[in-house]
Amino acid sequence: MKYTTQMDAADKGLITPQMETVAAKENMRVEQLRELMAAGKVVVPANKHHSRLDPEGIGQGLRTKINVNLGISTDCHDLEVELKKVEHALALKAEAIMDLSCYGKTREFRRQLVAMSTALVGTVPIYDAVGYYDKELQDITADEFFQVVEQHARDGVDFMTIHAGLNRATAQKLQSARRLTNIVSRGGALLFAWMAMTGKENPFYEHYDRLLDICETHDVTISLGDGCRPGSIHDATDACQVEELIVLGELTMRSWQRKVQVMIEGPGHMAINEIAGNMMLEKRLCHGAPFYVLGPLVTDVAPGYDHITSAIGGAIAAANGADFLCYVTPAEHLRLPTLEDMKEGIIAARIAAHAADIAKGIPGARKWDDQMSNARRELDWQRMFDLALDPEKARRYRESSLPENPDTCTMCGKMCAVRNMNLALAGKELRLKVNE
């Protein structure tokens, strides 16, 4: 039996090789995975042209995944530097990489990224359109926007962020809102400006079936972008954000009718006490579709440390239903991230994702922590390094300050509680004097 997309296969009762791979990774019965995919509660983004892909699932009952943003810009357009970031992102086990390139040789970089990446690859076609056509925004036609989408699909992109929910009605709502930061989504701002200058409806909303045609043909997952996501905690959960979310829920149903996989993007910046409610709202309004969040950053006053503000919000969001976390680096709001910034962002996001998986009761999540606890009880330093989320840093810290007693560390020395409990429980004598 033939199928067009992963969701179409799932709906027809077929098991694809991608489903088998994901089910094995998740310790889940493949039939259970298929049922969740058929219901739209899990996506397996897998463009037919991405031959190196090692598939991942995103959604209900699965491990929380993380995404890494990179790409060339007007001020930083060294392809080799960005390709080096791709290598590091893969080595650090990011499940997805989004190419946000908006200048110069975007297609060359995108094709190299797809060719080398075993991780999911995502893009935001509207970023590319402005540079690709080298013309003013208002002069780009709806046809030209869709031609870029088609090109990305043919190049093997697994998922695309499309800001289809920011229509003229939502844009009107924004103009009367008392926001501090207006629109902070690049794609959302571009489409808002395009609509304002041309007087036309958002082409991705108006011609959504055309988008579905492309995605169905190449099996591209739509990541419905939140053009009205809050860019400050002041703007969170306002009428603009919620109205757009309602539209995204309607577009989700239209996507499922065509068996096109879809996930929903969410905030943004948000106070801690609002996060759980927002996760519930998205799942309700968007019919259980997977939720992809940027952060959320839980405070606006920590530039240089936003990987931490994001990880706090991300852990809470994922514990309350978010399925996919976009990493945030210390450079957020300040500059394009360096390799070191990228690493810190990935590690912070992975900590958040794993902490949430423990809270959600994902099978096997606690096993990793229990193994680390056993290694600590046994004072098995090498085992601790092997299990560490960042083995290199753990080893470097240990070796930078070695204790006199190799079983301990320089914080506690012979007063190490773990060492002394091991000795006491074994019926051995404790000797705590420095020279003994």
N, C-alpha and C positions, 0 to 999 in steps of 0.2 A: 504494500500500500504506500502510495506517495504522500509526502507532506511538504508544506511550504516553509514552516517555521518550527522552532522547538515547541512552541505552544500548540501549534496545529497537530504535531505528532502526539503530544501529551493528550490532547482532546480526543484523538482517534484511538487512544489506547496503545500507541506504539512507544517502544523504548529505544532511544537513540544512544549512540556511543557516548555522547556528551552527558546524558543522564546517568549512564552507568559509572562514568568517571566521578561525577559529583556525588552520587550516592555512596560510593566507596570512601571518598574523602570525609563525608559527613557521618559515616557509620549509620546510614539510614537505608531502609528497604527501598529499592528503586521504584517499586510500585507506589509507595507512599510519596516519594518525590514527584513521580509523574502526576499523581492526583493533585498535589499542591500546585504544580505548574499549570495543569489544565484549569484550575480555579483562579489563576493569576496571582496567587500568593507567594510564588517563588518564580524568579526568572533565572535562566541560564543564557546570558548573552553570548552568542557564538555566530558571528558573521561567517557566511559560507566561504569567504575568501581569506579568512585568517587561519592559515594552515598550521602555524606554530602554537596555536592556542592550547593551553592546559586549562580546561573549563572550570569555572567556579559557579556555584549557586548563590543567589542572594534572596533572602526572604525568611518566611516563617519557619522556625525550628532549626535553622542553619546557623553555623558560626557567623558572627558579625565580621564583615569584610571591611577592608580599608582601601581608599583610593589615594593616589599621589598625583598632584598637578605639576606639570612642567611645560616647557615650550619656549619658543623664541619670541622676542618682542622687539620693538623699535630700538630700545636702548641696549638690549642684551640679545644678540642674534648669532652667537657662536654655536653652530650645529654640534661641534665636537663636545663642547661643554654639556649641552643638553643630552646628548647620547650617553655621555659618562653618567649623568644622573639616572638615565634609564637603567644602566647596568647596576648601579647601586640600589635603585628601587627594587629591582628583581632579586638582588642578593639579600635584601632586607625583608623579603617575602611579602611585599605589597601585592594584593590580589588584582589591583587595577591601576592603570596609568592613564590619566587624561592629558591629551595634548591640547593646550590652550593657546597655541601659536597664533599670532595675529600680524605677522610681518614677514616679508621676504619669501624665502624658499620653503613655504609651509608644506607643500605637497611632498617635496623631497624628504623633509624631516618625518612627515607622517608615514610615508612608505617605508622608511628605514625603521621607524618605531614598530610598525606592524610586522615587518620581516623578522625583527629580533625578539619581539616580546612574546613570552609564554603567558603573560598576564593579560587580562581583559584590557582592551584599548577603547577609550572614549574620546570624543571631541565635542566642540561647540561650533557648528558650521558658521553661525553668523559672525563669529570673530574673524574667521578666515575670509568671508565674503568681502569685507571692506578692503583688505589688503590685496585679495586676488584680482578684483576688478579695477583697483587703482582709480576709483572715482568717488565723488562725494556720496555720502550715505543716502541722501534723498533721491539720487539718480539711479540707485540700484533697484531693479524691478523685482516683482514677485518671482517671475520666471528665473531670474539670475540667482536668487536665494535658493531656489529648489535645485538648480543646476549644481551648486556647491554641495548640497546635501547628497545628491546623487553621486558626485565624485567621491565624497567621503565613504559612502556605502560601497562603491566599487573598489576602493582602496583597502577595504577589510576592517573598517571600524566596527567594533562590537556593540557600542551604545553611543547615542548622541544626546546631548542636552539641547532640547528644543523649547523655547519659551513661548509655548502656544497658548498659555492661560492668561497672558497679559493682553486682553483684548481692549477695544475702545471703551467699553463700559467700565472695566476695572481701572483703566487709565484715568477716566473721568473721576472715579472715586478717589484716586490718589491726589488729584488736584485740590480736592476739598479737605484732605486729611491734614492733620497737624503733626506731620512727621519731622523729626530732627534731621534725619539723613536721607529723606526722599527715597530714591532707588539706588541701591549699591551693587546690584547685579549688572555686570557689564552687558550681557545679552539683553537684559530687561531694559536698561537705559538706552541701548541702541534702538530697540524696537519702539520704545516710547517716543524717542526723538523722530524715528522714521514715520510713525503714525501722525505725529504732530506736524511734521513738515509736508507730508503728502496728503493728509486728510483721509487716508485709506485705512482699512482694517488690517490688523496684524495678519500677514499672509499665511503664517503657519496655523492660525486659528481659522481663517476664512477658507483655506484650501487644505484642511486637515486630511481629507481623503487622499490627496495627492501625496502627502507625507507618508500615509499608510501604504500606498502603492509601492513606494521606494523601499520602505522598511520590510514589507512582506516579501518583496522580490529577493532581497539580499539577507534576510533574517537579521535585521538590526533592531536592537532593543531601544525603545524611546525612553529617555530619562526626562520627564516633563519638568522643565526648569521653573523655579519659583522667582520670577522677575520681581515680585514684591516682597521678597524675603527681608526681614528686618536687619538693618545695618547698625542698629544700636538697641540696647535693651528697652529704651523708651518706646520704640516703634513695634515691639513684638506683640503678636496676637491682636493686631488692629484690624479694622474692617477691610483694608486693602489685602492684607495677607490672607484673611479668611475667605474673602470673595474669590480671589484667584484660586484658592484651594478647592472651592466648590466647582469652579470651571474645570480644574484638573481632574476631579472625580468624574465629570461628564465625559471628558476626553478619554479617560481610562476605559470606560464602558465601550466607547466607539472603537478603541484599539482592540479590545478583547473580541469584539464582534468580527474583526478581521484576523484574529489569532496572531496579533502583533504583541510581543511582550512589552510591558511598560513598568517603570518604577517612577516614584514621585520624589522630587527634591524639596528639601525643607530648610528651615532657618539654621544658620544666621546667627544673630545675637539674641540672647534671651535669658531673663533671670531664672535662677534655679527653680523657683517655685512654680514656674509656668511650663516647664519642660514636659512633665508627665502628661499634663492636659493636652498639650499640642500633639504629642505622639498618639494619644487616643483619638483626637479630632481627625488627624490625617487618616488613620486606619479606618475610621468610620465613614468619612466623606469620600474616601478613595477606595472603598470596598475591599480593604485588606491588601492592596498592592504594596510591594516592598517600598520602604521609606529610606531615602538617601539624604543624610544631613551634613551640612557644613558646620562643624562644631556640635551644638551651638556654643558660642563664646558667652560665658556667664557674667562677664564684666567687661566694660569698655576701657578700663584705665591701665591696662598692662601691656602696652606695646613693647616688643622685645621678649615677651613671655606668653604670647598668645597660643603657643602650642600647649601650655598648661591650662589656660582658661578654656581652651577648646576641649582638651582631654577630660576635664571635669564635666563639662556639659555633654560631651559625647558618651561618657560612661553612663550618665543618668538617662540620656536619650535612648541608648541601645538597651539598657536594662528595662526600659518601658516600651519597647517595641520597634525602635529604629533598627534597620537591618544592614546599613552600609554607611560608613563614616568617611567623610573626606578629610584628609589630614590638613592641619594648619601648622605652619612653621613659626619660629620666633621672628621671622622677617615679615609676617603678615602686617599689612598697613604701612610697611616701611620701604621694602625693596623686593626685587626678584631674589628668591632664596638661593643660597650657595649649597654646595654639596653637604656641608656640615649642618646647615639649617634644615635641609631636607631630611637628613638622618634623624635629627632631634624630633622633627615633626612626625616621621614614620613611627619612631619608638613610642612617642606619646600617644599616637592614635592606636597603636597595637596594644598598649597597656589598657587604654579605655575599652577597646573591643573585647579583650580577654576578661577584664573585670566584669563587663556586662554579660558575657557568656556564662560566667559563674553564677551571676544573679538569675539569669534566665534558665539555668539548669540544662544547658546544652550538653549532651552526652560527651563525656571525656574531658570537659573543661577543667574540672577539679583535679583530675588525675595528674596533670602537669604540676600543679601546686603541691600536691601530696608527695610527688617524687622529689621536689625541691626540699620540702620539709624533712623528708627522710635523710637526704644528703646533708642537711644542716645538723640534724641530730647526730649523725655519724661523723661530723666534722670532715666530710669528704669534699675537699676544696675543688678538686678536678671535676667531680660530678656536678658540683654547684655551677662551675663555669659552663659545663656542657649544657646544662638545663636553662641557663640564664637567657633572658630575652635578648640581651646584648652581651654575648660572652666576652668580646674584646674589651669592653669597658670594665666589666667585673674583674677580669684578670689584671688589667692595667692598674686598677685601684688597689687590689691586693698586693701586687708586686711593688707598688710605690712606697709601701710602708709595712715591711715584714716584721713580725714579732719575734721575740726571743724563743718563745715556745711555738713551734710550727703548727700545733693544733688550734691555736687561738688567733685572734687578730689584735692589733695595737690599741683598740678601744678598751678591751677588758683584761687582756693578758690572762694571768692565772685565775682571775676572778670571773672568767667566762662561765656563765650559768650553764650552758650546754655541756661544757667539759666537766664541770663539777657535779652536775646531776648524773652524768654517765658514770663517773667514779663512785659517787655515793650509792647509786642503785646497784653497782657491781660489788658493793661491800668493800671498796678500797678507801684508803686513808687520803684525806686532802692535805696537801702541803702548799700553803699560800705564800710563805716567805719568799722574798725575791731570789735569794741564793739557793733555794731548795728545789 
